Amino acid sequence: MKMHLSSEAMERLLAGKADAATMEHVSGCAACAEETARMSAMLGAFRESAVEVAAMERRRAVVAGVGSARRLSVWATGAVAVVIAAVMVPVVTRHEVVTPQAPVVANAQAGAAAVSDAELMAKIQDDLASNVPGPMQALEGRENQTGSRHGSSSNTNSNEKD
Amino acid sequence: MLQQALQPGELAMETVAVSPFEDIDAVVAEYEPRVFRFLLFAVKDRDVALELTQDTFLNAWRYRAGFRGECSVATWLMRLAVSLLRSHTRSEKFKFWKKASQSAVDAAEVQTALRHRDSSAEERMSARQQMAQVWDAVETLPQRQKTAFLLRFVEEMELPEIAAAMQLPLPTAKSHLYRALDKVRKQAGGLR
């Protein structure tokens, strides 16, 4: 059985680096000679088409890239304009001249300073005293309540006895 | 004695070499079409190829200190491109965009891109059919075989350069290339 060229031998042959044995085989084998010629032409055409298509696709990519960059810049400009408008319109329409508040603060501080510490403490004590019931008040009120309650209960008890 | 004759300053002047990537504009101008071409047919998508090409040169600039001149600039760039391609094809994003991309390269366009030389209609038809067979075969190749095939037969790189670009031992790179060539030969009707 006659052995034809391996892919390794074919690759070397196509690269022009075939050894003497391979060259001798190709010169004596019509099938290998025919295949080598066909592969050489086919791979040459393959490279040629690849180079051509790649150049074409690269041009397209560059054009598409420029186009998208332009579209992006238009969109970016529009977006920035909208943001500026959204911020500036309320500021302009609601703008009022406001007098400085510093004197008011100064008066408040002056008013606060007018009340002395002793008076302030006395006021606080009064407030606290009015909110917290006196110790005897609660007991007096409670005594009255319990007294009436005892009275009624004693009456009840006397009624029961009767 | 030669070493005694050389002054320290002269030795330093000889050993210090300027990285070619310092002039990145010149590198881009010279190699960008080639890197783009390889990536285009590796991913078959114009936009992805352009993005990966830009990333390749960005990485070339970023890691320019790592280039020691042990391989050519083209091989170094292809190595970066192959590395990016590998991580890209592993990502889920690639699997999705492979199906849904609008900037995919049209296979028919590739197959009919041959210049019409002074040949008969029959010869042109035959050439187109053969081209279609090769492209179909290349499309079905696993990623590494496809990479090796494109680097060899489109970029015309030598096997040691392919091995360096793919970061593989030379025998492994050879194996990928020969398996790819086997499939293309079978598809083209040569290998039985």
Contacts between the chains, C-beta under 8 A, distances in Angstrom:
chain1	res1	chain2	res2	distance
A	4	B	191	8.0
A	6	B	178	7.5
A	7	B	178	4.3
A	7	B	179	7.7
A	7	B	181	4.1
A	7	B	182	4.8
A	7	B	185	6.5
A	7	B	191	7.4
A	8	B	174	7.2
A	8	B	178	5.2
A	10	B	181	6.5
A	10	B	185	7.1
A	11	B	152	7.4
A	11	B	177	6.7
A	11	B	178	6.6
A	11	B	181	5.8
A	35	B	185	7.6
A	35	B	190	4.2
A	35	B	191	8.0
A	38	B	130	7.6
A	38	B	188	7.3
A	38	B	190	6.6
A	39	B	185	6.9
A	39	B	188	7.1
A	39	B	190	6.3
A	41	B	130	7.8
A	42	B	130	4.9
A	42	B	131	7.4
A	42	B	133	7.9
A	42	B	134	5.7
A	42	B	188	6.2
A	43	B	134	7.3
A	43	B	153	5.1
A	45	B	114	5.8
A	45	B	127	6.0
A	45	B	130	7.1
A	45	B	131	5.7
A	45	B	134	8.0
A	46	B	131	6.5
A	46	B	134	4.8
A	46	B	135	7.4
A	46	B	138	7.9
A	46	B	153	6.3
A	46	B	154	7.4
A	47	B	153	6.1
A	47	B	154	5.3
A	47	B	156	7.4
A	48	B	113	8.0
A	48	B	114	6.6
A	48	B	115	7.1
A	49	B	110	6.0
A	49	B	111	7.3
A	49	B	113	4.1
A	49	B	114	5.4
A	49	B	131	6.1
A	50	B	37	6.6
A	50	B	41	5.9
A	50	B	110	7.4
A	50	B	150	7.9
A	50	B	154	4.7
A	51	B	37	6.7
A	51	B	154	7.5
A	52	B	113	4.8
A	52	B	114	8.0
A	52	B	115	7.2
A	53	B	40	7.8
A	53	B	105	6.9
A	53	B	109	6.5
A	53	B	110	5.0
A	53	B	113	4.8
A	54	B	33	7.1
A	54	B	36	6.4
A	54	B	37	3.6
A	54	B	40	5.2
A	54	B	41	7.2
A	55	B	33	7.0
A	55	B	37	7.9
A	56	B	113	7.7
A	57	B	36	8.0
A	57	B	40	5.7
A	57	B	46	4.9
A	57	B	49	7.5
A	57	B	105	6.3
A	58	B	33	6.3
A	58	B	36	5.4
A	58	B	37	7.8
A	58	B	40	7.8
A	58	B	50	7.9
A	60	B	46	6.3
A	61	B	36	7.7
A	61	B	46	5.0
A	61	B	47	6.9
A	61	B	49	7.4
A	61	B	50	4.4
A	61	B	103	7.9
A	64	B	46	7.7
A	64	B	47	7.6
A	64	B	103	7.7
A	65	B	50	6.9
